[in-house]
Amino acid sequence: MDKFRSSHCDQNRSRSANVYQELINAEQQVESYRTDLYVKKTPESEAILEAARLSFSAFFSPVDKAIWYDVPFMVTPFWAELKRDAVALGK
């Protein structure tokens, strides 16, 4: 991987960790599926995502009849586990 892409990936991982933790610290309702983060739309969650300048989309959940945001590739625990597994395999 070239220097630019490596640096860019590190920045995205760092931003991912910060956004995920910030949402948790702000007591926002979050869910996930693999790498995608889902956060219930609130003024606080919207402000956090917009401040991070992330790409996200909104969808209506028929389960709780609420609007949620889908934030791709932002589930920090998934990436931490993947990295741990790679280190354990010597990669």
N, C-alpha and C positions, 0 to 999 in steps of 0.2 A: 504494500500500500504506500502510495507516495506521501510525502510530508504534509501537503495541503489536506488531503483526504483524512489522514490520521488526526491532524489537528482539528479539522472540522467535526469528525466523529466524537472526539473528546469533548468538544464544546457542547455538542448536542446531548451527550450523556450527562454532562454537568448540569445543563439547563433542565434536563429531564428530572434529575434528582431534586433540584431546587423546586420545580413546579409541583411535582408529586408531593414532596414534604410540605410545601407551603399550603397546598390544598388540605392535607391532613391536619396541619397545625391550625388552620382556619375552621376546622371541624365541618368541612364540606362532605357531603355524601358522595363517595366514590365507589365505583365498581370497575371491573376489568375483564377483558378476555384476551388472553395471551399478552401481546404487547400493547394493545389499545386500552386507553384510559377512558372511562365514562364518568362524567361528573354532572350532578344535577345542576340545572341552571338556577343560579341565584345571583344577586348583585355582586356578592363577594367572589364567587367562582368566575364570573365573567371578567371582573377587574383583574384577577390573578392571571387568567389566560391572555387577556389583552396586553397586560404589562409585560408578559414574557414574549409577546409577539409570535405566538404559535399559530399554526394552521389548525383549525378545528371546525367541525360542522355540528349543527343542531339536529336533533331528531325527537319525535314524540314517542314516548314509551306508553304502550297500551297497558302495561302492568300497573303503573302507578299514576297514569294519566298526567304525566309531567313532561316538561322539555328537559332533555339532557344534552350535554356536549360530548362528542366523540373526538378524542385527541389521539391521533395515531402515534404509535411507538413511544409512548410516555409512561409506561408502567415500570418504574425503577426496580422493584423487586425482581421482575422477569430478567432484566439485563444483568443485575447483580448475580443472580443464580446462574445465568448463562456464562458469565465471566468466571465464576467459581468452578463450574464444571470444566471449562476450557483449561484452567490452571491445573486442575486435578488430572486432566488428561495430558498435560505437558504441552499444550498448544498456545 
